[in-house]
Amino acid sequence: MNISHHMEFPMLAVCLFSVFYTISILWKIVLQWRSSDRTCYMLAYECFKPADFQKVDVHSSAEIILRNKNLGLEDYRFMLKTMASSGLGEETYGPKTVMAGREQCPTLSDAFSEMDEIIFGTLDKLFARTQIPPSEISILIVNVALFAPSPSLTSRIVNRYKMREDIKSFNLSGMGCSASIIAVEVVQNLFVTKKNSYAIVVSTECMGTNWYCGKERSMMISNILFRSGGCSMLFTNKKALKHRSILKLNCLVRTHTGSDDEAYNCCIEVEDEEGYKGFHLSKNLTKVAAKALTSNLKVLLPKILPLSEQLRYMILLARNKIRIISSSKTENARIDLNIKSGIDHFCVHPGSRGVIDGIGKSLKLSEYDLEPSRMALHRFGNTSSGGFWYALGYMEAKKRLKKGDKILMIGLGAGFKCNNCVWEVTRDLDDVNVWRDCIDSYPRSSGVNPFKETYGWINEEYLNFVRFDPTSF
């Protein structure tokens, strides 16, 4: 083979990059010009922390599981051992309805009580902290996937705080765990026409009235992972308030793979054969999530990585092509972009240990990078769309966030959706926030697992005994 013929590839790669570099510079100038009207600053956020009596420790979790008389011995064993490997600690919070033993007969009043406590509890603190009165809010968005009453939850907030008549309110339901980022994009888009405005986003979930009481294992897992929590956030596009802000939204990309049947059905609310309603989590969830994340990053990475990293990638790609031609190989060697060249911190949705592990492996993230998400899962569990902000709060409480740092939020949710965004820290952050009472005891060692110590040895004889006497745990 005439190798000299193929040596034209490096020169071609250089020429192509020169063109690419020029176009990239021009495109970034255009984007900066276009984004000048899409400025979105976060002024503050408040995460919810329930009362101590709602903590789901080793003994209360066993009692909740054993109350479900639809389960057989193997089902009890499955639930207890899944809890032991879930990544959750003993300080997550269960809904009041479940903690009171009424998960099989919740009422509409229970749902409103749960939502009022989270929503009004965080909003009261947010307004008090920022000194921005409710009458100044122009945009209000609430995302709760599994509870959509009429009038809507946004109307309930407007009524409680006597907000203005021309407020733009939106109630997002059925949007899954990544709905918080969807709500942020809605705010960003509305800011284009609503100059000098304030916006509120409330992200939470109604867990108490959606507890699964059947015996389908794919639906039982949600009871183990999901916990009570939520967050309220205040945004503005007033450039005069930049000095008061904590974060600035740099870019946001949403990917929806719902046209694919496997993706659509992998995370879905259904009824089992006995009529019990719950959330089905498919075994294909990890594969679907990986595909959605890959599609999203193909769009996001060119927007956030420096040109030097993109140049490195193109040169290695061209060199790899030459080697294939010169050696008659048929397979490409894998070439990865270094995502850390444009991102300082990673806020992976703390949905489960498997999700965090999978994303960490795909993006080659270190344990330091994944620590905020792992600890948020351990301390608060999967709080659905509010989970991002507990992980963000952990980074802030650990004083990791410095002015100019970039944070990548990675969200996955039913539909199936992957919604990612990048924030820029606008000033050094050091508030200990919702982590105030425990941040000094974190990070927790993965080797210390009270659930595993308690449930790891469970056998059939013992399960048969405690099924009739749950206090034996």
Phi, psi and omega in degrees: 000139181277100184292326184301329179297325184272354178288355177289344183298316178302316179297321178296320180297319179296316179297316180297321180292323179301316178295315180299317181299314180297315180297321181297317179299313180297320181294322179293325177296318178297316180296319179296321179294317180292325183279353180298333178263005181241027179297133180220109179255141170263125180271323181190164175213153180226118176269149183268137175234113181293178180287155183300328182292350178268004180292136181260091179270188183303314186285317181293325178295321178295318180297319179296315180296316184287345177289339181281097184284358176282347185272146172265180183299318179293328177293319177299315180299317179300313182296313183294319180286328175294320175300321182295334182251012187283335185092359178273147177262193183269006185245012174289165187242130176265159177297149181301323181300317181287318181296334179272359178081022182248027183294339181273350181218052180289155180245170176297325178297324177299317181296314179296320180297317179296315181292318181299318182297317181287310186292307182289328178297318180282323181292320178303315180292323181295315179294322180292321182291316187270344183061025173265116183289150179304331181293345181272350184284126181261335184227134179226124180229130176238130174239114175225115190290320193251014179214114182227076182285172174229125357300162186290167177296328177295321177295325178297321178290315179302318180293318182296316186259004178052055182284170187295156183286335182263017180295140176267108184245142182221132179247110183262122178235157177067018186263357173079192188290340182263013184296335181299320179289326175299316180298321179297320179295322177300317177299313181301316181292321180290332179297339180298322181256344180256087183288149175048055186239165172245147178225144176245135172238130176243123182238118179200189178210148179264098187273322189300322182268007180234029178282131183276129184245014179264201186230013175283121187296326179293344180254342179287334185298327181298328178295331181282320189271320189278138182222167181284138179170177179171176184208143172243138185231147178243127181238159175210158171245017177282111182294337179292343181258013180303322182292340179268347185285163176248331181220153173234132180283119180270311178201160183211132181229130178246138179231130182236117182253023184295345178291340177271126185300320180297318179292318181298320187268358186284342183212091193214144177278125183215176170251140178280184184296337180263006176089006178279129181274140178192186183251118180273125177247113185284157175293341180274004185303317182297317180294318179296317180297319180296319180294317179294319179296318179300315179298320181293316184292333177299329178271321186285316188301318178299339181275339187243342182273145178295156181298329179298321178290322178292325176295314178304317181296317182293320180295315179296325178294317178294318179297320179297322179295320179296317180297323179296315182292318184288334183248006179060029176284156181247350183245141176277140170285142183291132178237122183250142170284142177274095185295336181287350177289342179237357183229136180260328184222152183235128181242083180279134179305122182281065183278322179192165179296322180297319179296314180297315179299315183297315179292321178299318179292317182296321183262005180056048180270149180275171177295330176296318180296322185272350185304314180302319181288319179297317182288327175295321176295318181295315186278320187241350182076191177275104180262029178058228187292347178276353188297326181306318192283336172290322177292320176298318179299325178297314179299320180291316181296331177275004178059038178274338191268114180246155182306130179095346179295149177250135181241126176260120174261126182244114183241136177233139182202167182305145177143310003258140186236146169234115181238118182237148176213159180239128177251149173248129180286125185266348173199159179301134183244137182212019179287135180272352168039226185291347179270006190308318188275356186217359188299329181291342180266004178246152006284149177273146179287136178293343181281342180265108184222097182298329179293319180292320179297326183275318188258347188299333184261002188310131176236171187296320182298317181291320178299320180297328180285309186285344177301329180263351179214077184302337182290354179291341179289000000 
